Amino acid sequence: MTPSAGWSGRSSGWSRDDIGDQTGRTFVVTGSTSGLGREVALELARNGARVVLAARNPDKLDDTEAALRRAVPDADLDRLLVDLADLGSVRRAADDADRLGPVDVLVSNAGVMATPYRRTVDGLELQMATNHFGPFLLAGLLLPRLVASGGGRVVTVSSNGHRLARSAPLGDPQAAPGRYQRWPVYCQTKLANLLFTYELDRRLREAGLRVTAVAAHPGYSATHLLSWGQTLRSSGGLTSILDAAMRATAQSAEAGAQPILMAATAALPGGSYVGPRGPGEWRGAPHVVTSTRLSRDRDAQRSLWELSEKTVDLTWP
Ligand SMILES: NC(=O)c1ccc[n+]([C@@H]2O[C@H](COP(=O)([O-])OP(=O)(O)OC[C@H]3O[C@@H](n4cnc5c(N)ncnc54)[C@H](OP(=O)(O)O)[C@@H]3O)[C@@H](O)[C@H]2O)c1
């Protein structure tokens, strides 16, 4: 099925009313147990979509599924257990996804921000693994399902933080860092999300596949992103203080989910990037936005693609 035809660029802007009936369409949403992903899943379920909750924590998946069913009693929900920071887990999840049939939209939303230095089981730095390499592998392995839908889409959630990245993350991803700087690395992962999106969209077109790639960012939205990154804990102590600080200063997660929902459902050309229209793109209703010159650098896009293929051991599309 094709994306919602309810909105096609009219000047009055996009709103959630434009999502339209999504019955019969399947959306896989990563990071659906918290923050933006949970709001995206809820709104899609309200509009009749089959929503596949993709997440790493079975207990949180139970809680999320129960909450969504309370809000939308006839929600069409499925689940996929995946730890994006573990390439083996991503491969197992993709195998499990065989039972899902065609997938219309993969919303690659899960992410971590400014975590302390950690190496994953694959020897990768945690932020790059979670925010880029895992999602790169998942998208590649789900491609046949996206193609099978007849008009699939990959939506990747980036950030205003991509603007602060001074260079693309093209170093050896398994090398020990000289000096690990958690915030610059986060910004590089969010630049990677855009380099990936633009390169993927071009490669899909060149391959003649009816799948597009777009990106979105939520401005500044109240979620657990900051607290998790600083404490690696879901609740208590500093985690609760940081969550409260975010709630006091940011727009709601519900508002932050709107650009992602627009990117996932509106009739947009491949390579579009959607974000809030308010000052500095920090908050507000969604519209198509621009990204930095570095994110549009064709050499950086190609180099990151080749590095990613080698790192996850998958050549695609
Ligand atoms: N909030 C903002 O202001 C903001 C701004 C710009 C961009 N973003 C982007 O928005 C996206 C969503 O973040 P959020 O703000 O909603 O934060 P959040 O509330 O912390 O949610 C992050 C989600 O990602 C999941 N996740 C983390 N590591 C994972 C892994 N290894 N495997 C699978 N899932 C994993 C988390 O799972 P658990 O529930 O198990 O922890 C959680 O569901 C991120 O990509 C972030 O970079 C957010």
The ligand as an SDF file (V2000), in Angstrom:
LIG
                    3D

 48 52  0  0  0  0  0  0  0  0999 V2000
   14.0300   13.4420   23.1720 N   0  0  0  0  0  0  0  0  0  0  0  0
   14.6290   14.3390   22.4140 C   0  0  0  0  0  0  0  0  0  0  0  0
   14.5970   15.5550   22.6800 O   0  0  0  0  0  0  0  0  0  0  0  0
   15.3480   13.9080   21.1870 C   0  0  0  0  0  0  0  0  0  0  0  0
   15.9760   14.8980   20.4020 C   0  0  0  0  0  0  0  0  0  0  0  0
   16.6080   14.5220   19.2330 C   0  0  0  0  0  0  0  0  0  0  0  0
   16.6110   13.1900   18.8330 C   0  0  0  0  0  0  0  0  0  0  0  0
   16.0160   12.2520   19.6260 N   0  0  0  0  0  0  0  0  0  0  0  0
   16.0640   10.8540   19.1560 C   0  0  0  0  0  0  0  0  0  0  0  0
   14.8240   10.2360   19.3860 O   0  0  0  0  0  0  0  0  0  0  0  0
   15.0090    8.8180   19.4670 C   0  0  0  0  0  0  0  0  0  0  0  0
   14.1520    8.2460   20.5860 C   0  0  0  0  0  0  0  0  0  0  0  0
   14.6360    8.7060   21.8320 O   0  0  0  0  0  0  0  0  0  0  0  0
   13.6890    9.1870   23.0290 P   0  0  0  0  0  0  0  0  0  0  0  0
   13.9230   10.6450   23.1800 O   0  0  0  0  0  0  0  0  0  0  0  0
   12.3160    8.6960   22.8690 O   0  0  0  0  0  0  0  0  0  0  0  0
   14.4440    8.4810   24.2600 O   0  0  0  0  0  0  0  0  0  0  0  0
   14.0180    7.3420   25.2920 P   0  0  0  0  0  0  0  0  0  0  0  0
   12.7760    7.7400   26.0190 O   0  0  0  0  0  0  0  0  0  0  0  0
   15.2390    7.0930   26.1140 O   0  0  0  0  0  0  0  0  0  0  0  0
   13.7190    6.0890   24.3580 O   0  0  0  0  0  0  0  0  0  0  0  0
   14.7550    5.4180   23.7170 C   0  0  0  0  0  0  0  0  0  0  0  0
   14.2690    4.0540   23.2780 C   0  0  0  0  0  0  0  0  0  0  0  0
   15.3640    3.3810   22.6280 O   0  0  0  0  0  0  0  0  0  0  0  0
   15.4640    2.0970   23.1960 C   0  0  0  0  0  0  0  0  0  0  0  0
   16.8220    1.5440   23.1300 N   0  0  0  0  0  0  0  0  0  0  0  0
   17.9520    2.0420   23.6500 C   0  0  0  0  0  0  0  0  0  0  0  0
   18.9870    1.2100   23.4340 N   0  0  0  0  0  0  0  0  0  0  0  0
   18.4850    0.1620   22.7540 C   0  0  0  0  0  0  0  0  0  0  0  0
   19.0350   -1.0480   22.2610 C   0  0  0  0  0  0  0  0  0  0  0  0
   20.3240   -1.3560   22.4360 N   0  0  0  0  0  0  0  0  0  0  0  0
   18.2280   -1.9030   21.6040 N   0  0  0  0  0  0  0  0  0  0  0  0
   16.9230   -1.6420   21.4370 C   0  0  0  0  0  0  0  0  0  0  0  0
   16.3310   -0.5210   21.9040 N   0  0  0  0  0  0  0  0  0  0  0  0
   17.1060    0.3650   22.5530 C   0  0  0  0  0  0  0  0  0  0  0  0
   15.0310    2.2610   24.6320 C   0  0  0  0  0  0  0  0  0  0  0  0
   14.7070    0.9930   25.1750 O   0  0  0  0  0  0  0  0  0  0  0  0
   14.4990    0.7850   26.7710 P   0  0  0  0  0  0  0  0  0  0  0  0
   13.0960    1.2680   27.0460 O   0  0  0  0  0  0  0  0  0  0  0  0
   14.6770   -0.6780   26.9310 O   0  0  0  0  0  0  0  0  0  0  0  0
   15.5340    1.6190   27.4690 O   0  0  0  0  0  0  0  0  0  0  0  0
   13.8410    3.1730   24.4520 C   0  0  0  0  0  0  0  0  0  0  0  0
   12.6950    2.4410   24.0940 O   0  0  0  0  0  0  0  0  0  0  0  0
   16.5110    8.5970   19.6220 C   0  0  0  0  0  0  0  0  0  0  0  0
   17.0460    8.1270   18.4020 O   0  0  0  0  0  0  0  0  0  0  0  0
   17.0610    9.9900   19.9170 C   0  0  0  0  0  0  0  0  0  0  0  0
   18.3760   10.1790   19.4480 O   0  0  0  0  0  0  0  0  0  0  0  0
   15.3880   12.5680   20.7840 C   0  0  0  0  0  0  0  0  0  0  0  0
  1  2  1  0
  2  3  2  0
  2  4  1  0
  4  5  1  0
  4 48  2  0
  5  6  2  0
  6  7  1  0
  7  8  2  0
  8  9  1  0
  8 48  1  0
  9 10  1  0
  9 46  1  0
 10 11  1  0
 11 12  1  0
 11 44  1  0
 12 13  1  0
 13 14  1  0
 14 15  2  0
 14 16  1  0
 14 17  1  0
 17 18  1  0
 18 19  2  0
 18 20  1  0
 18 21  1  0
 21 22  1  0
 22 23  1  0
 23 24  1  0
 23 42  1  0
 24 25  1  0
 25 26  1  0
 25 36  1  0
 26 27  1  0
 26 35  1  0
 27 28  2  0
 28 29  1  0
 29 30  1  0
 29 35  2  0
 30 31  1  0
 30 32  2  0
 32 33  1  0
 33 34  2  0
 34 35  1  0
 36 37  1  0
 36 42  1  0
 37 38  1  0
 38 39  2  0
 38 40  1  0
 38 41  1  0
 42 43  1  0
 44 45  1  0
 44 46  1  0
 46 47  1  0
M  CHG  2   8   1  16  -1
M  END
$$$$
